Amino acid sequence: MTSGLSPAQQTLVIRAEIDGLSQLILDDDTAQWHHISFAAPGRHFCDSGDPIEPTILGGVEWFPVWPDVPDCENRDCNQYGYEHTPADDDPPREP
């Protein structure tokens, strides 16, 4: 997230619904979830009708794409979600 500021001067506010063990990987201009156990970020109880929640990065909603295996919660899938870059005009959104 290039801004001309030193790393000590940059702040990124992140909001996410976390159910278990997941890692948010921030690298240069990209963000990506590595989900390990329990429900994937933003997916807790989606298999029972609750809405899918976005990860919010600096005020921008991001809906990572998951394989939805064995269900929409992606429990214990040990997968990576769709990588997001701030330059994406319209990042993929879940229905």
Phi and psi restraints in degrees (range 20) as a CNS / XPLOR table:
assign (resid 1 and name C) (resid 2 and name N)
       (resid 2 and name CA) (resid 2 and name C) 1.0 -71.7 20.0 2
assign (resid 2 and name N) (resid 2 and name CA)
       (resid 2 and name C) (resid 3 and name N) 1.0 126.0 20.0 2
assign (resid 2 and name C) (resid 3 and name N)
       (resid 3 and name CA) (resid 3 and name C) 1.0 -139.6 20.0 2
assign (resid 3 and name N) (resid 3 and name CA)
       (resid 3 and name C) (resid 4 and name N) 1.0 -1.9 20.0 2
assign (resid 3 and name C) (resid 4 and name N)
       (resid 4 and name CA) (resid 4 and name C) 1.0 85.1 20.0 2
assign (resid 4 and name N) (resid 4 and name CA)
       (resid 4 and name C) (resid 5 and name N) 1.0 -5.0 20.0 2
assign (resid 4 and name C) (resid 5 and name N)
       (resid 5 and name CA) (resid 5 and name C) 1.0 -92.6 20.0 2
assign (resid 5 and name N) (resid 5 and name CA)
       (resid 5 and name C) (resid 6 and name N) 1.0 153.9 20.0 2
assign (resid 5 and name C) (resid 6 and name N)
       (resid 6 and name CA) (resid 6 and name C) 1.0 -71.9 20.0 2
assign (resid 6 and name N) (resid 6 and name CA)
       (resid 6 and name C) (resid 7 and name N) 1.0 157.0 20.0 2
assign (resid 6 and name C) (resid 7 and name N)
       (resid 7 and name CA) (resid 7 and name C) 1.0 -53.8 20.0 2
assign (resid 7 and name N) (resid 7 and name CA)
       (resid 7 and name C) (resid 8 and name N) 1.0 -32.1 20.0 2
assign (resid 7 and name C) (resid 8 and name N)
       (resid 8 and name CA) (resid 8 and name C) 1.0 -70.1 20.0 2
assign (resid 8 and name N) (resid 8 and name CA)
       (resid 8 and name C) (resid 9 and name N) 1.0 -18.5 20.0 2
assign (resid 8 and name C) (resid 9 and name N)
       (resid 9 and name CA) (resid 9 and name C) 1.0 -98.4 20.0 2
assign (resid 9 and name N) (resid 9 and name CA)
       (resid 9 and name C) (resid 10 and name N) 1.0 -4.4 20.0 2
assign (resid 9 and name C) (resid 10 and name N)
       (resid 10 and name CA) (resid 10 and name C) 1.0 -95.2 20.0 2
assign (resid 10 and name N) (resid 10 and name CA)
       (resid 10 and name C) (resid 11 and name N) 1.0 141.7 20.0 2
assign (resid 10 and name C) (resid 11 and name N)
       (resid 11 and name CA) (resid 11 and name C) 1.0 -133.8 20.0 2
assign (resid 11 and name N) (resid 11 and name CA)
       (resid 11 and name C) (resid 12 and name N) 1.0 132.7 20.0 2
assign (resid 11 and name C) (resid 12 and name N)
       (resid 12 and name CA) (resid 12 and name C) 1.0 -125.0 20.0 2
assign (resid 12 and name N) (resid 12 and name CA)
       (resid 12 and name C) (resid 13 and name N) 1.0 118.6 20.0 2
assign (resid 12 and name C) (resid 13 and name N)
       (resid 13 and name CA) (resid 13 and name C) 1.0 -87.8 20.0 2
assign (resid 13 and name N) (resid 13 and name CA)
       (resid 13 and name C) (resid 14 and name N) 1.0 126.7 20.0 2
assign (resid 13 and name C) (resid 14 and name N)
       (resid 14 and name CA) (resid 14 and name C) 1.0 -122.3 20.0 2
assign (resid 14 and name N) (resid 14 and name CA)
       (resid 14 and name C) (resid 15 and name N) 1.0 134.7 20.0 2
assign (resid 14 and name C) (resid 15 and name N)
       (resid 15 and name CA) (resid 15 and name C) 1.0 -129.5 20.0 2
assign (resid 15 and name N) (resid 15 and name CA)
       (resid 15 and name C) (resid 16 and name N) 1.0 129.5 20.0 2
assign (resid 15 and name C) (resid 16 and name N)
       (resid 16 and name CA) (resid 16 and name C) 1.0 -154.1 20.0 2
assign (resid 16 and name N) (resid 16 and name CA)
       (resid 16 and name C) (resid 17 and name N) 1.0 148.1 20.0 2
assign (resid 16 and name C) (resid 17 and name N)
       (resid 17 and name CA) (resid 17 and name C) 1.0 -90.8 20.0 2
assign (resid 17 and name N) (resid 17 and name CA)
       (resid 17 and name C) (resid 18 and name N) 1.0 113.5 20.0 2
assign (resid 17 and name C) (resid 18 and name N)
       (resid 18 and name CA) (resid 18 and name C) 1.0 -114.2 20.0 2
assign (resid 18 and name N) (resid 18 and name CA)
       (resid 18 and name C) (resid 19 and name N) 1.0 129.2 20.0 2
assign (resid 18 and name C) (resid 19 and name N)
       (resid 19 and name CA) (resid 19 and name C) 1.0 -104.9 20.0 2
assign (resid 19 and name N) (resid 19 and name CA)
       (resid 19 and name C) (resid 20 and name N) 1.0 -31.0 20.0 2
assign (resid 19 and name C) (resid 20 and name N)
       (resid 20 and name CA) (resid 20 and name C) 1.0 -144.0 20.0 2
assign (resid 20 and name N) (resid 20 and name CA)
       (resid 20 and name C) (resid 21 and name N) 1.0 -133.1 20.0 2
assign (resid 20 and name C) (resid 21 and name N)
       (resid 21 and name CA) (resid 21 and name C) 1.0 -98.0 20.0 2
assign (resid 21 and name N) (resid 21 and name CA)
       (resid 21 and name C) (resid 22 and name N) 1.0 111.8 20.0 2
assign (resid 21 and name C) (resid 22 and name N)
       (resid 22 and name CA) (resid 22 and name C) 1.0 -142.0 20.0 2
assign (resid 22 and name N) (resid 22 and name CA)
       (resid 22 and name C) (resid 23 and name N) 1.0 147.1 20.0 2
assign (resid 22 and name C) (resid 23 and name N)
       (resid 23 and name CA) (resid 23 and name C) 1.0 -117.7 20.0 2
assign (resid 23 and name N) (resid 23 and name CA)
       (resid 23 and name C) (resid 24 and name N) 1.0 129.9 20.0 2
assign (resid 23 and name C) (resid 24 and name N)
       (resid 24 and name CA) (resid 24 and name C) 1.0 -94.3 20.0 2
assign (resid 24 and name N) (resid 24 and name CA)
       (resid 24 and name C) (resid 25 and name N) 1.0 119.8 20.0 2
assign (resid 24 and name C) (resid 25 and name N)
       (resid 25 and name CA) (resid 25 and name C) 1.0 -102.1 20.0 2
assign (resid 25 and name N) (resid 25 and name CA)
       (resid 25 and name C) (resid 26 and name N) 1.0 116.8 20.0 2
assign (resid 25 and name C) (resid 26 and name N)
       (resid 26 and name CA) (resid 26 and name C) 1.0 -109.8 20.0 2
assign (resid 26 and name N) (resid 26 and name CA)
       (resid 26 and name C) (resid 27 and name N) 1.0 123.5 20.0 2
assign (resid 26 and name C) (resid 27 and name N)
       (resid 27 and name CA) (resid 27 and name C) 1.0 -143.6 20.0 2
assign (resid 27 and name N) (resid 27 and name CA)
       (resid 27 and name C) (resid 28 and name N) 1.0 114.1 20.0 2
assign (resid 27 and name C) (resid 28 and name N)
       (resid 28 and name CA) (resid 28 and name C) 1.0 52.8 20.0 2
assign (resid 28 and name N) (resid 28 and name CA)
       (resid 28 and name C) (resid 29 and name N) 1.0 -111.2 20.0 2
assign (resid 28 and name C) (resid 29 and name N)
       (resid 29 and name CA) (resid 29 and name C) 1.0 -104.6 20.0 2
assign (resid 29 and name N) (resid 29 and name CA)
       (resid 29 and name C) (resid 30 and name N) 1.0 19.2 20.0 2
assign (resid 29 and name C) (resid 30 and name N)
       (resid 30 and name CA) (resid 30 and name C) 1.0 -123.9 20.0 2
assign (resid 30 and name N) (resid 30 and name CA)
       (resid 30 and name C) (resid 31 and name N) 1.0 157.0 20.0 2
assign (resid 30 and name C) (resid 31 and name N)
       (resid 31 and name CA) (resid 31 and name C) 1.0 -134.5 20.0 2
assign (resid 31 and name N) (resid 31 and name CA)
       (resid 31 and name C) (resid 32 and name N) 1.0 140.9 20.0 2
assign (resid 31 and name C) (resid 32 and name N)
       (resid 32 and name CA) (resid 32 and name C) 1.0 -153.4 20.0 2
assign (resid 32 and name N) (resid 32 and name CA)
       (resid 32 and name C) (resid 33 and name N) 1.0 136.7 20.0 2
assign (resid 32 and name C) (resid 33 and name N)
       (resid 33 and name CA) (resid 33 and name C) 1.0 -88.2 20.0 2
assign (resid 33 and name N) (resid 33 and name CA)
       (resid 33 and name C) (resid 34 and name N) 1.0 139.4 20.0 2
assign (resid 33 and name C) (resid 34 and name N)
       (resid 34 and name CA) (resid 34 and name C) 1.0 -114.2 20.0 2
assign (resid 34 and name N) (resid 34 and name CA)
       (resid 34 and name C) (resid 35 and name N) 1.0 107.6 20.0 2
assign (resid 34 and name C) (resid 35 and name N)
       (resid 35 and name CA) (resid 35 and name C) 1.0 -95.8 20.0 2
assign (resid 35 and name N) (resid 35 and name CA)
       (resid 35 and name C) (resid 36 and name N) 1.0 132.7 20.0 2
assign (resid 35 and name C) (resid 36 and name N)
       (resid 36 and name CA) (resid 36 and name C) 1.0 -114.6 20.0 2
assign (resid 36 and name N) (resid 36 and name CA)
       (resid 36 and name C) (resid 37 and name N) 1.0 -52.4 20.0 2
assign (resid 36 and name C) (resid 37 and name N)
       (resid 37 and name CA) (resid 37 and name C) 1.0 -142.6 20.0 2
assign (resid 37 and name N) (resid 37 and name CA)
       (resid 37 and name C) (resid 38 and name N) 1.0 159.5 20.0 2
assign (resid 37 and name C) (resid 38 and name N)
       (resid 38 and name CA) (resid 38 and name C) 1.0 64.0 20.0 2
assign (resid 38 and name N) (resid 38 and name CA)
       (resid 38 and name C) (resid 39 and name N) 1.0 -154.7 20.0 2
assign (resid 38 and name C) (resid 39 and name N)
       (resid 39 and name CA) (resid 39 and name C) 1.0 -77.6 20.0 2
assign (resid 39 and name N) (resid 39 and name CA)
       (resid 39 and name C) (resid 40 and name N) 1.0 144.2 20.0 2
assign (resid 39 and name C) (resid 40 and name N)
       (resid 40 and name CA) (resid 40 and name C) 1.0 -64.2 20.0 2
assign (resid 40 and name N) (resid 40 and name CA)
       (resid 40 and name C) (resid 41 and name N) 1.0 155.2 20.0 2
assign (resid 40 and name C) (resid 41 and name N)
       (resid 41 and name CA) (resid 41 and name C) 1.0 -52.1 20.0 2
assign (resid 41 and name N) (resid 41 and name CA)
       (resid 41 and name C) (resid 42 and name N) 1.0 129.1 20.0 2
assign (resid 41 and name C) (resid 42 and name N)
       (resid 42 and name CA) (resid 42 and name C) 1.0 79.4 20.0 2
assign (resid 42 and name N) (resid 42 and name CA)
       (resid 42 and name C) (resid 43 and name N) 1.0 1.3 20.0 2
assign (resid 42 and name C) (resid 43 and name N)
       (resid 43 and name CA) (resid 43 and name C) 1.0 -112.4 20.0 2
assign (resid 43 and name N) (resid 43 and name CA)
       (resid 43 and name C) (resid 44 and name N) 1.0 6.0 20.0 2
assign (resid 43 and name C) (resid 44 and name N)
       (resid 44 and name CA) (resid 44 and name C) 1.0 -63.1 20.0 2
assign (resid 44 and name N) (resid 44 and name CA)
       (resid 44 and name C) (resid 45 and name N) 1.0 124.5 20.0 2
assign (resid 44 and name C) (resid 45 and name N)
       (resid 45 and name CA) (resid 45 and name C) 1.0 69.3 20.0 2
assign (resid 45 and name N) (resid 45 and name CA)
       (resid 45 and name C) (resid 46 and name N) 1.0 13.0 20.0 2
assign (resid 45 and name C) (resid 46 and name N)
       (resid 46 and name CA) (resid 46 and name C) 1.0 -66.6 20.0 2
assign (resid 46 and name N) (resid 46 and name CA)
       (resid 46 and name C) (resid 47 and name N) 1.0 -24.0 20.0 2
assign (resid 46 and name C) (resid 47 and name N)
       (resid 47 and name CA) (resid 47 and name C) 1.0 -71.4 20.0 2
assign (resid 47 and name N) (resid 47 and name CA)
       (resid 47 and name C) (resid 48 and name N) 1.0 -12.8 20.0 2
assign (resid 47 and name C) (resid 48 and name N)
       (resid 48 and name CA) (resid 48 and name C) 1.0 -110.2 20.0 2
assign (resid 48 and name N) (resid 48 and name CA)
       (resid 48 and name C) (resid 49 and name N) 1.0 15.4 20.0 2
assign (resid 48 and name C) (resid 49 and name N)
       (resid 49 and name CA) (resid 49 and name C) 1.0 104.0 20.0 2
assign (resid 49 and name N) (resid 49 and name CA)
       (resid 49 and name C) (resid 50 and name N) 1.0 -7.4 20.0 2
assign (resid 49 and name C) (resid 50 and name N)
       (resid 50 and name CA) (resid 50 and name C) 1.0 -66.9 20.0 2
assign (resid 50 and name N) (resid 50 and name CA)
       (resid 50 and name C) (resid 51 and name N) 1.0 148.3 20.0 2
assign (resid 50 and name C) (resid 51 and name N)
       (resid 51 and name CA) (resid 51 and name C) 1.0 -69.8 20.0 2
assign (resid 51 and name N) (resid 51 and name CA)
       (resid 51 and name C) (resid 52 and name N) 1.0 151.5 20.0 2
assign (resid 51 and name C) (resid 52 and name N)
       (resid 52 and name CA) (resid 52 and name C) 1.0 -75.3 20.0 2
assign (resid 52 and name N) (resid 52 and name CA)
       (resid 52 and name C) (resid 53 and name N) 1.0 132.2 20.0 2
assign (resid 52 and name C) (resid 53 and name N)
       (resid 53 and name CA) (resid 53 and name C) 1.0 -101.8 20.0 2
assign (resid 53 and name N) (resid 53 and name CA)
       (resid 53 and name C) (resid 54 and name N) 1.0 141.7 20.0 2
assign (resid 53 and name C) (resid 54 and name N)
       (resid 54 and name CA) (resid 54 and name C) 1.0 -79.7 20.0 2
assign (resid 54 and name N) (resid 54 and name CA)
       (resid 54 and name C) (resid 55 and name N) 1.0 160.0 20.0 2
assign (resid 54 and name C) (resid 55 and name N)
       (resid 55 and name CA) (resid 55 and name C) 1.0 -88.5 20.0 2
assign (resid 55 and name N) (resid 55 and name CA)
       (resid 55 and name C) (resid 56 and name N) 1.0 134.5 20.0 2
assign (resid 55 and name C) (resid 56 and name N)
       (resid 56 and name CA) (resid 56 and name C) 1.0 -112.0 20.0 2
assign (resid 56 and name N) (resid 56 and name CA)
       (resid 56 and name C) (resid 57 and name N) 1.0 119.3 20.0 2
assign (resid 56 and name C) (resid 57 and name N)
       (resid 57 and name CA) (resid 57 and name C) 1.0 -113.9 20.0 2
assign (resid 57 and name N) (resid 57 and name CA)
       (resid 57 and name C) (resid 58 and name N) 1.0 109.8 20.0 2
assign (resid 57 and name C) (resid 58 and name N)
       (resid 58 and name CA) (resid 58 and name C) 1.0 57.7 20.0 2
assign (resid 58 and name N) (resid 58 and name CA)
       (resid 58 and name C) (resid 59 and name N) 1.0 35.3 20.0 2
assign (resid 58 and name C) (resid 59 and name N)
       (resid 59 and name CA) (resid 59 and name C) 1.0 87.8 20.0 2
assign (resid 59 and name N) (resid 59 and name CA)
       (resid 59 and name C) (resid 60 and name N) 1.0 -2.2 20.0 2
assign (resid 59 and name C) (resid 60 and name N)
       (resid 60 and name CA) (resid 60 and name C) 1.0 -103.5 20.0 2
assign (resid 60 and name N) (resid 60 and name CA)
       (resid 60 and name C) (resid 61 and name N) 1.0 126.3 20.0 2
assign (resid 60 and name C) (resid 61 and name N)
       (resid 61 and name CA) (resid 61 and name C) 1.0 -74.7 20.0 2
assign (resid 61 and name N) (resid 61 and name CA)
       (resid 61 and name C) (resid 62 and name N) 1.0 137.9 20.0 2
assign (resid 61 and name C) (resid 62 and name N)
       (resid 62 and name CA) (resid 62 and name C) 1.0 -135.3 20.0 2
assign (resid 62 and name N) (resid 62 and name CA)
       (resid 62 and name C) (resid 63 and name N) 1.0 126.0 20.0 2
assign (resid 62 and name C) (resid 63 and name N)
       (resid 63 and name CA) (resid 63 and name C) 1.0 -110.0 20.0 2
assign (resid 63 and name N) (resid 63 and name CA)
       (resid 63 and name C) (resid 64 and name N) 1.0 94.6 20.0 2
assign (resid 63 and name C) (resid 64 and name N)
       (resid 64 and name CA) (resid 64 and name C) 1.0 -58.9 20.0 2
assign (resid 64 and name N) (resid 64 and name CA)
       (resid 64 and name C) (resid 65 and name N) 1.0 146.5 20.0 2
assign (resid 64 and name C) (resid 65 and name N)
       (resid 65 and name CA) (resid 65 and name C) 1.0 -93.5 20.0 2
assign (resid 65 and name N) (resid 65 and name CA)
       (resid 65 and name C) (resid 66 and name N) 1.0 129.1 20.0 2
assign (resid 65 and name C) (resid 66 and name N)
       (resid 66 and name CA) (resid 66 and name C) 1.0 -119.9 20.0 2
assign (resid 66 and name N) (resid 66 and name CA)
       (resid 66 and name C) (resid 67 and name N) 1.0 161.4 20.0 2
assign (resid 66 and name C) (resid 67 and name N)
       (resid 67 and name CA) (resid 67 and name C) 1.0 -71.1 20.0 2
assign (resid 67 and name N) (resid 67 and name CA)
       (resid 67 and name C) (resid 68 and name N) 1.0 -14.4 20.0 2
assign (resid 67 and name C) (resid 68 and name N)
       (resid 68 and name CA) (resid 68 and name C) 1.0 56.4 20.0 2
assign (resid 68 and name N) (resid 68 and name CA)
       (resid 68 and name C) (resid 69 and name N) 1.0 44.4 20.0 2
assign (resid 68 and name C) (resid 69 and name N)
       (resid 69 and name CA) (resid 69 and name C) 1.0 -126.8 20.0 2
assign (resid 69 and name N) (resid 69 and name CA)
       (resid 69 and name C) (resid 70 and name N) 1.0 126.3 20.0 2
assign (resid 69 and name C) (resid 70 and name N)
       (resid 70 and name CA) (resid 70 and name C) 1.0 -82.7 20.0 2
assign (resid 70 and name N) (resid 70 and name CA)
       (resid 70 and name C) (resid 71 and name N) 1.0 -10.1 20.0 2
assign (resid 70 and name C) (resid 71 and name N)
       (resid 71 and name CA) (resid 71 and name C) 1.0 -153.3 20.0 2
assign (resid 71 and name N) (resid 71 and name CA)
       (resid 71 and name C) (resid 72 and name N) 1.0 -174.7 20.0 2
assign (resid 71 and name C) (resid 72 and name N)
       (resid 72 and name CA) (resid 72 and name C) 1.0 -66.7 20.0 2
assign (resid 72 and name N) (resid 72 and name CA)
       (resid 72 and name C) (resid 73 and name N) 1.0 -18.8 20.0 2
assign (resid 72 and name C) (resid 73 and name N)
       (resid 73 and name CA) (resid 73 and name C) 1.0 -74.8 20.0 2
assign (resid 73 and name N) (resid 73 and name CA)
       (resid 73 and name C) (resid 74 and name N) 1.0 -21.5 20.0 2
assign (resid 73 and name C) (resid 74 and name N)
       (resid 74 and name CA) (resid 74 and name C) 1.0 55.2 20.0 2
assign (resid 74 and name N) (resid 74 and name CA)
       (resid 74 and name C) (resid 75 and name N) 1.0 41.5 20.0 2
assign (resid 74 and name C) (resid 75 and name N)
       (resid 75 and name CA) (resid 75 and name C) 1.0 -58.9 20.0 2
assign (resid 75 and name N) (resid 75 and name CA)
       (resid 75 and name C) (resid 76 and name N) 1.0 130.7 20.0 2
assign (resid 75 and name C) (resid 76 and name N)
       (resid 76 and name CA) (resid 76 and name C) 1.0 53.8 20.0 2
assign (resid 76 and name N) (resid 76 and name CA)
       (resid 76 and name C) (resid 77 and name N) 1.0 33.8 20.0 2
assign (resid 76 and name C) (resid 77 and name N)
       (resid 77 and name CA) (resid 77 and name C) 1.0 -80.9 20.0 2
assign (resid 77 and name N) (resid 77 and name CA)
       (resid 77 and name C) (resid 78 and name N) 1.0 -18.2 20.0 2
assign (resid 77 and name C) (resid 78 and name N)
       (resid 78 and name CA) (resid 78 and name C) 1.0 49.1 20.0 2
assign (resid 78 and name N) (resid 78 and name CA)
       (resid 78 and name C) (resid 79 and name N) 1.0 51.9 20.0 2
assign (resid 78 and name C) (resid 79 and name N)
       (resid 79 and name CA) (resid 79 and name C) 1.0 -123.0 20.0 2
assign (resid 79 and name N) (resid 79 and name CA)
       (resid 79 and name C) (resid 80 and name N) 1.0 165.0 20.0 2
assign (resid 79 and name C) (resid 80 and name N)
       (resid 80 and name CA) (resid 80 and name C) 1.0 -101.7 20.0 2
assign (resid 80 and name N) (resid 80 and name CA)
       (resid 80 and name C) (resid 81 and name N) 1.0 137.4 20.0 2
assign (resid 80 and name C) (resid 81 and name N)
       (resid 81 and name CA) (resid 81 and name C) 1.0 -82.8 20.0 2
assign (resid 81 and name N) (resid 81 and name CA)
       (resid 81 and name C) (resid 82 and name N) 1.0 165.3 20.0 2
assign (resid 81 and name C) (resid 82 and name N)
       (resid 82 and name CA) (resid 82 and name C) 1.0 -50.0 20.0 2
assign (resid 82 and name N) (resid 82 and name CA)
       (resid 82 and name C) (resid 83 and name N) 1.0 134.2 20.0 2
assign (resid 82 and name C) (resid 83 and name N)
       (resid 83 and name CA) (resid 83 and name C) 1.0 -81.0 20.0 2
assign (resid 83 and name N) (resid 83 and name CA)
       (resid 83 and name C) (resid 84 and name N) 1.0 134.9 20.0 2
assign (resid 83 and name C) (resid 84 and name N)
       (resid 84 and name CA) (resid 84 and name C) 1.0 -113.3 20.0 2
assign (resid 84 and name N) (resid 84 and name CA)
       (resid 84 and name C) (resid 85 and name N) 1.0 137.4 20.0 2
assign (resid 84 and name C) (resid 85 and name N)
       (resid 85 and name CA) (resid 85 and name C) 1.0 -121.0 20.0 2
assign (resid 85 and name N) (resid 85 and name CA)
       (resid 85 and name C) (resid 86 and name N) 1.0 146.1 20.0 2
assign (resid 85 and name C) (resid 86 and name N)
       (resid 86 and name CA) (resid 86 and name C) 1.0 -59.7 20.0 2
assign (resid 86 and name N) (resid 86 and name CA)
       (resid 86 and name C) (resid 87 and name N) 1.0 -22.7 20.0 2
assign (resid 86 and name C) (resid 87 and name N)
       (resid 87 and name CA) (resid 87 and name C) 1.0 -76.2 20.0 2
assign (resid 87 and name N) (resid 87 and name CA)
       (resid 87 and name C) (resid 88 and name N) 1.0 -12.3 20.0 2
assign (resid 87 and name C) (resid 88 and name N)
       (resid 88 and name CA) (resid 88 and name C) 1.0 -61.4 20.0 2
assign (resid 88 and name N) (resid 88 and name CA)
       (resid 88 and name C) (resid 89 and name N) 1.0 121.3 20.0 2
assign (resid 88 and name C) (resid 89 and name N)
       (resid 89 and name CA) (resid 89 and name C) 1.0 -66.6 20.0 2
assign (resid 89 and name N) (resid 89 and name CA)
       (resid 89 and name C) (resid 90 and name N) 1.0 -40.7 20.0 2
assign (resid 89 and name C) (resid 90 and name N)
       (resid 90 and name CA) (resid 90 and name C) 1.0 -145.4 20.0 2
assign (resid 90 and name N) (resid 90 and name CA)
       (resid 90 and name C) (resid 91 and name N) 1.0 84.9 20.0 2
assign (resid 90 and name C) (resid 91 and name N)
       (resid 91 and name CA) (resid 91 and name C) 1.0 -58.9 20.0 2
assign (resid 91 and name N) (resid 91 and name CA)
       (resid 91 and name C) (resid 92 and name N) 1.0 147.5 20.0 2
assign (resid 91 and name C) (resid 92 and name N)
       (resid 92 and name CA) (resid 92 and name C) 1.0 -53.8 20.0 2
assign (resid 92 and name N) (resid 92 and name CA)
       (resid 92 and name C) (resid 93 and name N) 1.0 139.8 20.0 2
assign (resid 92 and name C) (resid 93 and name N)
       (resid 93 and name CA) (resid 93 and name C) 1.0 -120.6 20.0 2
assign (resid 93 and name N) (resid 93 and name CA)
       (resid 93 and name C) (resid 94 and name N) 1.0 140.5 20.0 2
assign (resid 93 and name C) (resid 94 and name N)
       (resid 94 and name CA) (resid 94 and name C) 1.0 -75.0 20.0 2
assign (resid 94 and name N) (resid 94 and name CA)
       (resid 94 and name C) (resid 95 and name N) 1.0 149.0 20.0 2
